[in-house]
């Protein structure tokens, strides 16, 4: 039973992480512009946030989920602003050169920014409620074997980011600086569009 719950958690983690969104754009960009480790660490930040949301649902912490959902306007506002800042930063980034590649870049910053970006979308809690119910692990209150479920969600999400950054890293080796400059522009523009989209929904 524990193994079954764990495997369902992995499936839930994959289902939540896989859809293309701003964190995916961020991970792809960082893998291409810097290295696989920067993209993967960003993905792990998102996986931690997913696991935290899953824990709120799995352990039946409704007082936390109610609070986050009640404050979703401000959380999404923060997420929208963060997306705009990251988008502008990418647009202003220079193509990778040998000199730039040797400059230190904070893995902690990559991790925290992706975690914060994911955490500012408390609607993910509702997504987990739906996914858990679809997988047959839903129910009122705390779910059975919640630790196995949450661990599975983290592993599933992490596996997705591992596979994504691994695939992108294979492409990275063949890319020249010119194309990387275009990647900066495209990813920056996408993040800005995502940010504007989030902020626009707040005005509706």
SULVENTA-V468812 format. One record per residue. D_CENTER is the distance of its C-alpha to the mean C-alpha in Angstrom with 2 decimals. Layout:
((D_CENTER) (D_CENTER))
//
This chain:
((28.89) (26.48) (25.49) (25.15) (22.83) (20.74) (20.58) (19.68) (16.78) (15.59) (16.11) (14.19) (11.11) (11.54) (12.31) (9.32) (6.74) (9.33) (9.95) (9.66) (7.93) (7.47) (4.26) (6.49) (9.34) (8.47) (8.29) (11.35) (13.08) (12.93) (14.12) (16.86) (17.88) (17.97) (17.45) (15.50) (15.10) (13.31) (10.72) (10.57) (10.49) (7.48) (5.78) (7.85) (6.84) (3.54) (6.43) (8.79) (7.60) (7.71) (10.97) (12.27) (12.07) (13.66) (16.23) (17.24) (18.11) (19.56) (21.75) (22.85) (21.96) (22.77) (23.82) (20.33) (18.77) (21.72) (21.30) (17.62) (18.49) (21.60) (19.82) (17.10) (19.09) (18.77) (15.15) (14.33) (16.92) (15.27) (11.92) (14.15) (16.09) (13.27) (12.23) (15.97) (16.44) (13.84) (15.39) (18.84) (18.18) (17.23) (20.30) (22.48) (21.40) (24.21) (24.32) (24.02) (27.48) (28.91) (29.44) (25.96) (24.37) (26.47) (25.28) (23.16) (19.48) (17.72) (15.18) (14.94) (14.05) (11.22) (9.89) (10.74) (9.51) (5.77) (6.70) (8.86) (6.97) (5.03) (8.54) (10.45) (10.09) (12.49) (13.36) (10.84) (13.84) (16.04) (13.95) (14.38) (18.01) (18.54) (17.01) (18.89) (22.01) (21.82) (21.63) (24.53) (23.11) (23.29) (26.07) (27.17) (26.40) (24.83) (24.13) (26.16) (24.85) (21.65) (21.02) (21.00) (18.64) (16.01) (16.51) (16.20) (12.85) (11.52) (13.53) (12.52) (8.74) (9.89) (12.46) (10.40) (8.75) (12.35) (13.93) (12.02) (12.65) (16.06) (17.05) (16.13) (17.98) (21.01) (21.18) (20.78) (24.15) (26.01) (24.68) (26.99) (26.43) (27.35) (24.57) (22.05) (23.32) (22.65) (19.04) (18.73) (20.35) (18.47) (14.93) (16.28) (17.91) (14.97) (12.89) (16.16) (16.68) (13.40) (14.46) (17.97) (16.98) (15.32) (18.39) (20.74) (19.78) (20.71) (24.15) (24.92))
//
